[in-house]
Structures are given as C-alpha cells and as structure tokens.
C-alpha cells in the first residue's frame, strides 16, 4: 500500500470512529477520507500544495 491508500484508509477509519450515528457520520467519514487522500497524494509526490490553492510557482509574473 502506498501513502495515498494508507492516508485514505486512515482517514476513513478515523472518521468512522469519530462520528457514530446517522447521515452526519457518513459526511464526516467522507470529509476525513478526502483529507487523508489529499495528504497521502502530497506525500507520494502526486499532488503539489500549490495546485490546491491555485499558485503557479516561480514562473508566474
């Protein structure tokens, strides 16, 4: 398992454990899973932090 998969799995487990009950637990698990996925992709080098915030890097004038 790479960091992306590990981050997604950890986020889903933590989200499920943190919110037990109803539709709100689904939404919290989904949100925490997405956060874990993004962190895993950043750690794998597949996603740059600047891409998330719309920054283009040093070549932008």
C-alpha positions as MATLAB code, in Angstrom:
seq = 'XXXXXXXXXXXXXXXXXXXXXXXXXXXXXXXXXXXXXXXXXXXXXXXXXXXXXXXXXXXXX';
ca = [
       0.000    0.000    0.000;
       1.333    3.421   -0.887;
       0.884    6.621    1.123;
      -2.235    7.628   -0.816;
      -4.043    4.411    0.016;
      -2.815    4.468    3.609;
      -3.956    8.059    4.069;
      -7.380    7.328    2.620;
      -7.823    4.237    4.781;
      -6.674    6.018    7.931;
      -8.970    8.944    7.247;
     -11.976    6.711    6.699;
     -11.299    4.701    9.855;
     -10.769    7.805   11.979;
     -13.847    9.482   10.538;
     -15.996    6.456   11.213;
     -14.669    6.123   14.736;
     -15.127    9.837   15.458;
     -18.734   10.046   14.299;
     -21.080    7.217   15.132;
     -24.685    7.616   14.091;
     -26.783    8.728   11.149;
     -26.142   10.664    7.992;
     -23.764   13.056    9.728;
     -21.355   10.197   10.396;
     -21.286    9.435    6.668;
     -20.479   13.051    5.836;
     -17.753   13.274    8.478;
     -16.180    9.992    7.320;
     -16.288   11.220    3.727;
     -14.679   14.542    4.639;
     -11.932   12.964    6.724;
     -11.351   10.372    3.979;
     -10.846   13.109    1.397;
      -8.419   14.907    3.702;
      -6.494   11.651    4.172;
      -6.446   11.089    0.411;
      -5.066   14.567   -0.269;
      -2.383   14.211    2.406;
      -1.407   10.810    1.004;
      -1.131   12.186   -2.537;
       1.044   15.055   -1.313;
       3.322   12.588    0.495;
       3.520   10.421   -2.660;
       4.501   13.469   -4.706;
       1.469   13.139   -6.979;
      -0.014   16.454   -5.841;
       1.629   19.786   -5.101;
       0.331   22.021   -2.319;
       0.337   24.976   -4.729;
      -2.065   23.102   -7.025;
      -4.661   23.088   -4.271;
      -4.527   26.850   -3.804;
      -4.073   27.887   -7.447;
      -0.470   29.017   -7.180;
       1.570   28.595  -10.333;
       5.050   28.708   -8.889;
       8.083   30.891   -9.621;
       7.356   31.333  -13.350;
       4.264   33.463  -12.629;
       4.816   37.238  -13.019;
];
